Each structure stands twice: as structure tokens, then as C-alpha cells.
């Protein structure tokens, strides 16, 4: 425990270093006449609270008095009593705080040297009548100044439009309080101020209140004249813009009532013309020759000196005098310098104007120097065209020009960008120049930024004169974002953003593929044409199969009234109602309906021999009964003894002596409406097709083949008193009663029981004998040629009751 106490004791009783006050220095004392004697010192502020005591002693060492101050107040102390002019005092300053004291050195002060008086009062400035360029200044001596001494004065003045003061010092003579300012400019307003001091004092009074006065007016000082040459017009004349302004050194308040402009050809002074104007410019239309121009201003006191200028001829070449020209910025000023070796140049004219339309021209003459300086204020971010013209007496030489920015900044807007010629891996970028009013400086370069959709990007930097650039090594079929940045010395600004996508396939590749495909098709077409020429029939049958034309069928050309049938022209009912034929029937033909292979049996008709078997399960065309040209047909579902239907063909008596030639079919003209009737009935015929398909393969109840083709053309005799083409009577159309000996077959009613048949054909054309050659399968169910098939069942409504 004692060890801990010994260790903590030095920490708790650590000695601290005393912070003594700072020694006062830089003591200065001023005697304000008849007011106080004040002394100041430094430092003005102390770190700790400090008391100050200033002791004033006479030179003999006798203490007069002292004054006190603290660090919280100003570091000064004033004595108001017992101050006698002129006396000499010694001053010592003592600083004291809780840690100790510090004293300054002893200083000696003579009141003649430290006295400070009040400024002059009631200052006035007036012109002197009859005396040009002079002002009379008066004032009142300050009351707080020693009367026994003459004061020294300092007068300062400046023109009202200037910030530069000019000072004049003088002494008071015999108590006079006036002074004349000479060497001033006429018609100029001046501002004047005055101060004073004791002869031996180091301290001047403050400046008095300012006073203003104007010098008297005189004739105009002079002018500077310049010209701007326009283009030569069609008539040989040109417009000359004549400009002038007050010469340097002209009084700012100089009043001018007008200007007299005189111009004449260089060799024709007698042709002089004069114009009077109050403006400071005048447009002249001068000829192609050289002219001399003079301009003079005037006021109420007279006319000032004239300024002259020579306008060169149109064909005259200016003399080159300037070898080089430079521009640079120096602080807030623009400095233009040039070099010339011509010794006889009297004056230079600097001309500048903004590089934009409708800009005002500014110009200024320079004499005795080869540099020119202008303030940059008000001319920021604009491009100026600066030109320097040498003037040799009254002739103007060849100028030297340059462009300059008084101050540069980043462009206000970027370039407008677009892309062209987009390819698979390339693209062309074009952009427009930034307008001059938005450049804010010289364009140093353009930077192209290209960013892919996947985040990979790159940049390209090009010269300022480049407005078109081709990018390569891009990815195929990839979206890109592109921007162009215009940069000046002060920074850059991005232009418009453009999105584009590279092509997935190039135009060359498309042309190549198209050429290959087109070439292949062309070769295939040529080979097809060559093959068609070499084997035309095979190509024709391959592309356009031959389909028989039903209109060319010979069935429509048969002559109905010329058909020769067997003597069995009418077949009666089942109980022997029919008459047997006297001659032998031909092959494939039977005249007995009850025989095997007859028209209702399994035999085939010579008309449609060779037709497909089992196709006779169809019904007739649009009627409950089935019809056949020149024949009597059975229904396959009726017994052989049932009555047959008789066709309405012309009949003639049965004659056993009929030859084979008579039994042959002979063509006759078909009626004009035959084809129309067949077409009308064709719709009803198609409704029975389904019945045919369901009855295929069914066995004939008579035991023979299920073939319902007509086997023999026959024509029953016509009833007495009626022609071949007349329709049957009601008695003929009545159905016959069934025979008792029949085997279920519906009995026919004889010749009158058949339905009316189509009229005889009237068509012409070669007759075709049935049975010749193989039957054409395309003729079945055609428009002009029909297979007239027997129905499996004969509906009851097929028999008409009269």
C-alpha cells in the first residue's frame, strides 16, 4: 500500500510551469491636438487575463501619471489631463497576471512629431472665368490645429469618369486657404479632396469631404476615324462604312453639336462633297477610284481639328507590314502583340468583333507600341476575331487576324450524333459541329463513347476537324449505345445519345445466299424445260393427266328412231304374256326375261359390256323406275316372271326376218335438251351412290351375277294412234296387277306401265357401235353417257296409279 502511495504522490503533486504575460512591444503614441495623448502596443490579446499599466514620465524622470487597461479591452490607453504642447514624454507598459509581471522598453515621444490635427473644412471647387483648363480650390483651416505653425497640405483630384487619383502637395503661405489646379482638361468634371499636417508631425489628418468642379468648355479636342470596306457591286461602286470616335485624351465632358464629313476623289478635290451628321458613322457609296475622307467635330466654340483617311481603290493591293501576331491572357486582360519591321508606320488600328451574325464592330487606334490590351470583363465565352491594321500616314496596309476567346468554358451543348451504314461489325458515326454560340472555347477534340448492352465499352478520340468516323470490331447482332463528347480546354460536354444494333447477317451474305438459291432454281428450271422439250408427252401426262371429255361421248349422237331391235319389241308379264323372238338372239343377249343371263339376270348388256360388275345397284335418274335406252330391264330383286318396265322408245312389229345389221345401233340426232335433263337428274343419281356401296358383294336372289347393266337395246311397238315421241296415256301408265303365278316379283302392266322416257336424240356425229373395244371407265356416270342401273328394290311409289 505504501508503494502505491509513493507512486501516486508524484502524479498528484506534479509541479506546473508558470505562464508569465507577454512582454508589450511596438508601442506607438499620438497626440490628438487638444484632445488626448493615446498610446497603443501589441499583443492586442493575451492568453490569460492580464492587467496593463502605462506610466507616463517627463524626460527628467518625474512620474506624471499612469493609466490602466486589461486584456479584455483594446490594447491602448489614453491620457486626457496634463498634456502640454510641446512636451517630451517617456512611456513604459507593464503587463501582470497571476503568474507574474513583464515590462516593455522605455520609449520617448515628442509632441511636435506626434501631433495630429483635424482635416480642412468647407472645401469648394470652381472654374476660373476666361481661363481654360483650371479650377480654383478653397477651404477653411481646421480649428483644432496650432495657430503658431503653418500647415502642410496635400490635394488629390481625379476626373469623374476615372478611378486614378492625382496628388499635389503644397504649404500654407500667410494663412491662405486657396489653391489653383492647372493643366486640366476642358469640359471635364473633377473630384477634389484635401488633408493637412503640422510641419514636423509624422501624422496627417484625415481627408476632407470631397468637392466637385467642372472646367470650362473649348473647341472639340479631335477625332479618330476608321473605315470598313464593303464588296464591289454590279455597277462598280462599293459601300464604305465610315466610323469615328473621340480621340484619346479628349475631355469626357466635351460637348459636340455635330460632325462634318467631307470626301472627294484623290485627284479631284474640286469634286468634294460634305455631309453634316450627328451620328458617329456614315455610309458612303464610292466609285472604284481612291478617295480621301476627313471628319471634324464642332460645338458652340468652334470646330475641332479634322481627322483624315484614305480609302484605297478597288484594284489597289495593300502593303504587308505585320510579320507575326500573338494573343494571350494575362490575368483579367487580353494582350495582343505583333511584330513588324516597317519603320514608317504611324499608327496601328486593332479591330475586334464577336464571331456571330449581326455583331457590332469595335476598333481602337494604337500609337507608339506594338501591343494592345483590353479588359476581359463582359467578353467571356465568346469567340472574337481580332485584326491589326498598319496605318502609314493616310494609307492602310494588309491586316493580320486571329481568333481568341477571352475566357473558355465547357461547351453549353454537345454535338448532335447519328449513325449510318450499320453493318455486322462496323458502323459509321457522324455528328454536327457545336454552334459557335455554344462552344465557349476552342474545340480541342471529339471523344466517341460506345457502350454495348452487356456492359463492355470503348472510346475513340479524334481531331477537332473530324465530323465522321468509322467504328469496327463490333459484335454481331448486339445493341450499342453511342455518344460523342466535344471538349475544350475547360472541359467537355456529351452530345445526344444514339442506340443502334449491329446486323446479324450482312448484305453480302444475303446476296450470296440469294444468288445460290436463285442459281439453283434457274438450273432446275432449265433442266425441266430441256426435259419437256425432249419428252413432251411424258411431262404433259405427269403435270396434266388426260381426263376424257364427257361431251365427246358417242351416246349423245345415237339416232333413236333408227335403232334396230329384236323382234321381241315388247315383253309381257310373267305368265307367258310376252312373245318369243323368231330369230336366235345374239351373243350376250336374251329376249326372254325369264332366262338366265337375260336383261334382268346376270348377263351384260351390249351397250355397257365390260362395265364393272355389281355397279347396277343404283336407281334410275330422278324417278322411282329405272330406264334404259331401247331395252326392257328387270329389277334384281324381282322374280324373273314379274312384269318388266317398258321403255318409251318407238316400236315396230316383230319380224323374224330382221337381220343382224338391222339389230345394230344407228346414230340419230339427239334432242337439244338431252344433256340438260341428264344434268338435272344427276343430283338425284348421286343420292343413290351410298346405296350402291352398301349392296356391293350381295348375291343376286336369282342365283346369277349381280350385274344390272342393260343387255340388249329393244324398242317396243308404239300403241295404235300415237307417234313415237308422244307421251303415254293414263291407261298405259297404269300399273299392271301382279300375276298369281309369280314368285314374289312385282308384275308389270305392259307397255303402258312404263314411265315416259327422254325424247329421241337430235345430235349429230359419228355413231359408235356398243360393244366395240374395251369400255372406258371414265364414261360411267358422265353427263352425256350414263349407266342405267337396276335398283335392288323397287319402291312402291314407283308405280303410278292413274
Residue pairs with C-beta under 8 A, 6 or more apart in sequence:
18 99
18 100
19 47
19 48
19 97
19 99
20 97
20 99
20 100
20 101
20 102
21 46
21 48
21 50
21 95
21 96
21 97
21 99
21 100
21 101
21 102
22 43
22 46
22 47
22 50
22 95
22 102
23 95
23 102
23 103
23 104
24 41
24 42
24 43
24 52
24 75
24 93
24 94
24 95
24 102
24 103
24 104
25 41
25 42
25 104
26 41
26 42
27 39
27 40
27 41
27 91
27 93
27 104
27 105
27 107
28 39
28 40
28 41
29 37
29 38
29 39
29 40
29 89
29 91
29 107
29 109
29 114
30 37
30 38
30 114
30 116
30 203
31 37
31 83
31 85
31 109
31 111
31 114
31 115
31 116
32 38
32 116
32 144
33 85
33 115
33 116
33 117
33 118
33 144
33 145
33 146
34 144
35 80
35 144
36 78
36 79
36 80
36 83
37 56
37 78
37 79
37 83
37 89
37 111
38 76
38 77
38 78
38 79
39 54
39 76
39 77
39 78
39 91
39 93
40 74
40 75
40 76
41 52
41 75
41 76
41 93
41 104
42 75
43 75
44 74
44 75
45 71
45 75
46 71
46 95
46 97
48 71
48 97
48 98
48 99
49 70
49 71
49 72
49 97
49 98
50 70
50 71
50 95
50 96
50 97
51 68
51 69
51 70
51 71
51 95
51 96
51 97
52 68
52 69
52 70
52 71
52 75
52 77
52 93
52 94
52 95
52 96
53 66
53 67
53 68
53 69
53 93
53 94
53 96
54 66
54 67
54 68
54 69
54 77
54 91
54 92
54 93
54 94
55 63
55 66
55 91
55 92
55 93
55 94
56 63
56 64
56 65
56 66
56 67
56 79
56 89
56 90
56 91
57 63
57 64
57 89
57 90
57 91
57 92
58 64
58 87
58 88
58 89
58 90
59 88
59 89
59 90
59 108
61 90
64 82
64 89
65 79
65 81
65 82
67 77
67 78
67 79
68 77
69 75
69 76
69 77
83 111
84 111
85 111
85 112
85 115
85 146
86 110
86 111
86 112
87 111
88 108
88 109
88 110
88 111
89 108
89 109
89 111
90 106
90 107
90 108
90 109
91 106
91 107
91 108
91 109
92 103
92 104
92 105
92 106
92 107
93 103
93 104
94 101
94 102
94 103
94 104
95 101
95 102
95 103
95 104
96 102
112 198
112 200
112 201
113 200
113 201
113 202
114 201
114 202
114 203
115 146
115 198
115 201
115 203
116 197
116 201
116 203
116 204
116 205
117 142
117 144
117 145
117 146
117 151
117 196
117 197
117 198
117 201
117 205
118 142
118 143
118 144
118 145
118 205
118 206
119 142
119 194
119 195
119 196
119 205
119 206
119 207
119 208
120 139
120 140
120 141
120 142
120 153
120 177
120 194
120 195
120 196
120 205
120 208
121 139
121 140
121 142
121 208
122 138
122 139
122 140
123 137
123 138
123 139
123 192
123 193
123 194
123 208
123 209
123 210
123 211
124 137
124 138
124 139
124 211
124 213
125 135
125 136
125 137
125 181
125 190
125 192
125 211
125 212
125 213
126 135
126 136
126 138
126 213
127 134
127 135
127 136
127 213
127 214
127 215
127 216
128 134
128 135
128 136
128 180
128 216
129 216
131 216
132 186
132 215
132 216
132 218
133 182
133 183
133 184
133 185
133 186
133 215
133 216
133 218
134 180
134 181
134 182
134 184
134 215
135 157
135 180
135 181
135 184
135 190
135 192
135 213
135 215
136 178
136 179
136 180
136 181
137 155
137 178
137 179
137 180
137 181
137 192
137 194
137 211
137 213
138 177
138 178
138 179
139 177
139 178
139 194
139 208
140 177
141 151
141 172
141 175
141 177
142 196
142 205
145 151
145 196
145 198
146 198
149 198
149 199
150 171
150 172
150 173
150 175
150 199
151 171
151 172
151 196
151 197
151 198
151 199
152 169
152 170
152 171
152 172
152 196
152 197
152 198
152 199
153 169
153 170
153 171
153 172
153 179
153 194
153 195
153 196
154 167
154 168
154 169
154 194
154 195
154 196
154 204
155 167
155 168
155 169
155 170
155 179
155 181
155 192
155 193
155 194
156 165
156 166
156 167
156 168
156 192
156 193
156 194
156 207
157 165
157 166
157 168
157 181
157 190
157 191
157 192
157 193
158 164
158 165
158 166
158 190
158 191
159 185
159 188
159 189
159 190
159 191
159 252
160 188
160 189
160 190
160 191
160 212
160 252
160 253
161 252
168 179
168 181
170 179
172 196
181 190
181 192
184 190
184 215
185 215
185 249
185 251
185 252
186 215
186 216
186 217
186 218
186 221
186 251
186 254
187 214
187 215
187 216
187 217
187 218
187 251
187 253
187 254
187 255
188 214
188 215
188 251
188 252
188 253
188 254
189 212
189 213
189 214
189 252
189 253
190 212
190 213
190 214
190 215
191 210
191 211
191 212
192 210
192 211
192 212
192 213
193 207
193 208
193 209
193 210
193 211
194 207
194 208
195 204
195 205
195 206
195 207
195 208
196 204
196 205
197 203
197 204
197 205
214 253
215 251
217 254
217 255
217 299
217 300
217 301
218 301
219 298
219 299
219 301
219 302
219 303
219 304
220 246
220 250
220 254
220 256
220 296
220 297
220 298
220 299
220 303
220 304
220 305
221 246
221 247
221 249
221 250
221 251
221 254
221 304
222 246
222 247
222 250
222 304
222 305
222 307
223 244
223 245
223 246
223 247
223 259
223 295
223 296
223 297
223 304
223 305
223 306
223 307
224 244
224 245
224 246
224 247
224 248
224 307
224 365
225 242
225 243
225 244
225 293
225 294
225 295
225 307
225 308
225 309
226 242
226 243
226 244
226 309
226 349
226 351
226 363
226 365
227 240
227 241
227 242
227 243
227 293
227 309
227 311
228 240
228 241
228 243
228 361
229 238
229 240
229 311
230 238
230 239
230 240
230 241
231 238
231 239
232 238
232 288
232 314
233 239
236 287
236 288
236 314
237 285
237 286
237 287
237 288
238 285
238 286
238 288
238 314
239 283
239 284
239 285
240 283
240 284
240 285
240 286
240 291
240 311
241 281
241 282
241 283
242 261
242 281
242 282
242 283
242 284
242 293
242 295
243 280
243 281
243 361
243 363
244 259
244 280
244 281
244 295
244 307
245 280
246 254
246 297
247 307
248 365
254 299
255 299
255 300
256 297
256 298
256 299
257 278
257 298
257 299
257 300
258 276
258 277
258 278
258 297
258 298
259 276
259 277
259 278
259 279
259 280
259 295
259 296
259 297
259 298
260 274
260 275
260 276
260 295
260 296
260 297
260 298
260 303
260 306
261 274
261 275
261 276
261 277
261 282
261 293
261 294
261 295
262 272
262 273
262 274
262 275
262 293
262 294
262 295
262 306
263 272
263 273
263 284
263 286
263 291
263 292
263 293
263 294
263 311
264 270
264 271
264 272
264 273
264 291
264 292
265 271
265 287
265 289
265 290
265 291
265 292
266 289
266 290
266 291
266 292
266 310
267 289
275 282
284 291
284 293
286 311
288 313
288 314
288 315
289 313
290 310
290 311
290 312
290 313
290 316
291 310
291 311
292 308
292 309
292 310
292 311
292 394
293 308
293 309
293 310
293 311
294 306
294 307
294 308
294 309
295 306
295 307
295 309
296 303
296 304
296 305
296 306
296 307
297 303
297 304
298 304
308 394
309 394
310 394
310 395
310 396
312 318
312 395
312 396
318 396
318 397
318 398
318 399
319 390
319 392
319 395
319 397
319 398
320 397
320 398
321 340
321 341
321 342
321 345
321 390
321 392
321 397
321 398
322 338
322 339
322 340
322 388
322 390
322 397
322 398
322 399
322 400
323 338
323 339
323 340
323 341
324 338
324 339
324 400
325 336
325 337
325 338
325 339
325 388
325 400
325 401
325 402
326 336
326 337
326 338
326 402
327 334
327 335
327 336
327 337
327 386
327 402
327 404
328 334
328 335
329 335
329 376
329 406
329 407
330 373
332 375
332 376
332 377
333 373
333 374
333 375
333 376
334 373
334 374
334 375
334 376
334 379
334 404
334 406
335 371
335 372
335 373
336 350
336 371
336 372
336 373
336 374
336 386
336 388
336 402
336 404
337 370
337 371
337 372
338 348
338 370
338 371
338 388
338 400
339 370
340 370
340 390
342 390
342 392
342 397
344 392
344 393
345 390
345 391
345 392
345 397
346 367
346 391
346 392
346 393
347 365
347 366
347 367
347 391
348 365
348 366
348 367
348 369
348 370
348 372
348 388
348 389
348 390
348 391
349 363
349 364
349 365
349 366
349 388
349 389
349 391
349 396
350 363
350 364
350 365
350 366
350 372
350 386
350 387
350 388
350 389
351 361
351 362
351 363
351 386
351 387
351 388
351 389
351 399
352 362
352 363
352 374
352 384
352 385
352 386
352 387
353 359
353 360
353 361
353 362
353 384
353 385
354 382
354 383
354 384
354 385
355 382
355 383
355 384
355 385
355 403
355 436
356 382
356 436
356 437
364 372
364 374
365 391
366 372
372 388
376 406
376 407
379 406
379 407
380 406
380 407
380 409
381 405
381 407
381 408
381 409
381 440
381 441
382 405
382 406
383 403
383 404
383 405
383 436
383 439
383 442
384 403
384 404
384 405
384 406
385 401
385 402
385 403
386 401
386 402
386 403
386 404
387 399
387 400
387 401
387 402
388 399
388 400
388 401
389 396
389 397
389 399
390 396
390 397
390 398
391 397
403 442
405 440
405 441
405 442
408 440
408 441
408 442
408 488
408 489
408 490
409 440
409 441
409 488
409 490
409 491
410 440
410 441
410 487
410 488
410 490
410 491
410 492
410 493
411 434
411 438
411 439
411 440
411 441
411 443
411 486
411 488
411 492
411 493
412 438
412 439
412 440
412 493
413 434
413 435
413 438
413 493
413 495
414 434
414 483
414 484
414 485
414 486
414 493
414 494
414 495
414 496
415 431
415 432
415 433
415 434
415 446
415 484
415 486
415 495
415 496
416 431
416 432
416 495
416 496
417 429
417 430
417 431
417 482
417 483
417 484
417 495
417 496
417 497
417 498
418 429
418 430
418 431
418 498
419 427
419 428
419 429
419 430
419 482
419 498
419 500
420 427
420 428
420 429
420 430
421 427
421 428
421 470
422 500
422 501
422 502
422 503
423 502
423 503
423 506
424 474
424 476
424 477
424 502
424 503
424 504
424 505
424 506
425 472
425 473
425 474
425 475
425 476
425 502
426 470
426 471
426 472
426 474
427 470
427 471
427 474
427 480
427 482
427 500
427 502
428 468
428 469
428 470
428 471
429 448
429 468
429 469
429 470
429 471
429 482
429 484
430 467
430 468
431 446
431 467
431 484
431 495
432 467
433 443
433 467
434 443
434 486
439 486
439 488
440 488
440 490
441 488
441 489
441 490
442 464
442 488
442 489
443 464
443 486
443 487
443 488
444 464
444 487
444 488
444 489
445 461
445 462
445 463
445 464
445 487
446 461
446 462
446 463
446 464
446 466
446 484
446 485
446 486
446 487
447 459
447 460
447 461
447 462
447 484
447 485
447 487
447 492
448 459
448 460
448 461
448 462
448 469
448 471
448 482
448 483
448 484
449 457
449 459
449 482
449 483
449 484
449 485
449 494
450 457
450 458
450 459
450 460
450 471
450 474
450 480
450 481
450 482
451 457
451 480
451 481
451 482
452 475
452 478
452 479
452 480
453 478
453 479
453 480
453 481
454 478
460 469
460 471
462 469
474 480
474 502
475 502
476 502
476 503
476 504
477 501
477 502
477 503
477 504
478 501
478 502
479 499
479 500
479 501
480 499
480 500
480 501
480 502
481 497
481 498
481 499
482 497
482 498
482 499
482 500
483 494
483 495
483 496
483 497
483 498
484 494
484 495
485 492
485 493
485 494
485 495
486 492
486 493
486 495
531 539
532 539
547 778
548 776
548 778
548 779
548 782
550 778
550 779
550 782
550 783
550 784
550 785
551 675
551 783
551 784
553 779
553 782
553 784
553 785
554 667
554 765
554 766
554 767
554 768
554 785
555 768
555 779
555 784
555 785
555 786
556 670
556 674
556 675
556 761
556 763
556 765
556 784
556 785
557 667
557 668
557 669
557 670
557 761
557 763
557 764
557 765
557 766
557 767
557 768
558 629
558 665
558 666
558 667
558 668
558 670
558 761
558 767
559 666
559 667
559 668
559 669
559 760
559 761
559 767
560 629
560 630
560 649
560 650
560 668
560 724
560 759
560 760
560 761
561 650
561 668
561 724
561 760
562 666
562 667
562 668
563 630
563 649
563 665
563 666
563 668
563 713
563 715
564 658
564 661
564 662
564 663
564 664
564 665
564 666
565 630
565 663
565 712
565 713
565 714
565 715
566 581
566 583
566 585
566 589
566 591
566 654
566 658
566 663
566 712
566 714
567 579
567 581
567 582
567 583
567 591
567 654
567 655
567 656
567 658
568 578
568 579
568 580
568 581
568 591
568 592
568 654
568 714
569 651
569 652
569 653
569 654
569 714
569 715
569 716
569 717
570 578
570 579
570 632
570 646
570 651
570 716
570 717
570 750
570 751
571 577
571 578
571 591
571 592
571 593
571 632
571 644
571 646
571 714
571 716
572 578
572 579
572 643
572 748
572 750
573 641
573 642
573 643
573 736
573 739
573 747
573 748
573 750
574 594
574 639
574 640
574 641
574 642
574 643
574 739
574 741
574 742
574 745
574 747
575 641
575 739
575 741
575 742
577 643
577 750
578 592
578 593
579 654
580 591
580 592
581 591
581 592
581 654
581 656
582 654
582 655
582 656
582 657
583 656
583 658
585 591
585 712
586 606
586 660
586 663
586 712
588 597
588 603
588 604
588 605
588 606
588 609
588 711
589 603
589 606
589 711
589 712
590 597
590 598
590 599
590 601
590 603
590 711
590 712
591 598
591 712
591 714
592 598
593 599
593 600
593 632
593 634
593 640
593 644
594 640
594 641
595 601
595 640
596 602
596 603
596 702
596 703
596 704
597 603
597 704
597 711
598 634
598 640
598 711
599 605
599 631
599 632
599 633
599 634
599 644
599 710
599 711
599 712
600 633
600 634
600 635
600 636
600 638
600 640
600 644
600 702
600 790
601 634
601 640
601 700
601 702
601 704
601 705
602 700
602 702
602 704
602 705
602 706
602 707
603 704
603 707
603 711
604 610
604 611
604 707
604 709
604 711
605 628
605 631
605 709
605 710
605 711
605 712
605 713
605 770
606 711
606 712
606 713
606 770
606 771
607 628
607 629
607 631
607 709
607 710
607 711
607 713
607 770
607 771
608 709
608 710
608 770
608 775
608 787
609 709
609 770
609 771
609 775
610 774
610 775
611 709
611 775
611 780
611 787
612 777
612 780
613 705
613 706
613 707
614 695
614 696
614 697
614 706
614 707
615 692
615 708
615 709
615 780
615 787
615 789
616 636
616 706
616 707
616 708
616 709
616 787
616 789
616 790
617 636
617 691
617 692
617 695
617 696
617 698
617 706
617 708
617 789
617 790
617 791
617 792
618 685
618 688
618 689
618 691
618 692
618 708
618 787
618 789
618 791
619 626
619 684
619 685
619 688
619 691
619 789
619 791
620 626
620 627
620 788
620 789
620 791
621 627
621 678
621 681
621 682
621 684
621 685
621 786
621 788
622 680
622 681
622 683
622 684
622 685
623 681
623 755
623 798
624 794
624 795
624 797
624 798
624 799
625 645
625 754
625 755
625 794
625 798
626 633
626 635
626 645
626 788
626 789
626 790
626 791
627 633
627 645
627 647
627 754
627 755
627 757
627 788
628 647
628 710
628 713
628 788
629 647
629 649
629 710
629 713
629 757
629 788
630 647
630 649
630 665
630 713
630 714
630 715
631 647
631 710
631 711
631 712
631 713
631 714
632 644
632 645
632 646
632 647
632 714
632 716
633 644
633 645
633 708
633 710
633 788
633 790
634 640
634 642
634 644
634 790
635 642
635 746
635 790
635 791
635 792
635 793
635 794
636 700
636 701
636 702
636 706
636 708
636 790
636 791
636 792
637 701
637 791
637 792
637 793
637 794
638 744
638 745
638 746
638 794
639 702
639 742
639 743
639 744
639 745
640 702
640 743
640 745
641 739
641 741
641 742
641 743
641 745
642 738
642 739
642 742
642 744
642 745
642 746
642 747
642 748
643 736
643 739
643 745
643 746
643 747
643 748
643 749
643 750
643 753
644 748
645 748
645 753
645 754
645 755
646 716
646 748
646 750
646 751
646 753
646 754
647 714
647 715
647 716
647 754
647 757
648 727
648 728
648 754
648 755
648 756
648 757
649 714
649 715
649 716
649 724
649 757
650 715
650 718
650 724
650 725
650 760
651 715
651 716
651 717
651 718
651 724
651 751
652 715
652 717
653 717
654 717
664 769
665 713
665 767
665 769
665 770
666 767
667 764
667 765
667 766
667 767
667 768
668 760
668 761
668 762
669 760
669 761
669 762
669 763
669 764
670 760
670 761
670 762
670 763
671 758
671 759
671 760
671 761
671 762
672 762
673 759
674 758
674 759
674 761
674 762
674 763
674 784
675 783
675 784
677 758
678 783
678 784
678 786
679 783
682 781
682 783
685 781
685 786
688 791
691 791
691 792
692 789
695 706
695 792
698 706
698 792
699 706
700 706
708 789
708 790
709 787
709 789
710 788
713 770
716 751
717 751
718 724
719 728
719 729
719 732
719 751
719 752
722 728
722 729
724 760
725 759
725 760
727 756
728 751
728 752
728 754
728 756
729 752
730 802
731 752
731 802
732 750
732 751
732 752
732 753
732 754
733 752
733 753
733 754
733 755
733 800
733 802
734 749
734 752
734 753
734 800
734 801
734 802
735 748
735 749
735 753
735 799
735 800
735 801
736 747
736 748
736 749
736 750
736 753
737 747
737 749
738 746
738 747
739 747
746 794
746 799
749 799
753 799
755 800
779 785
780 787
781 787
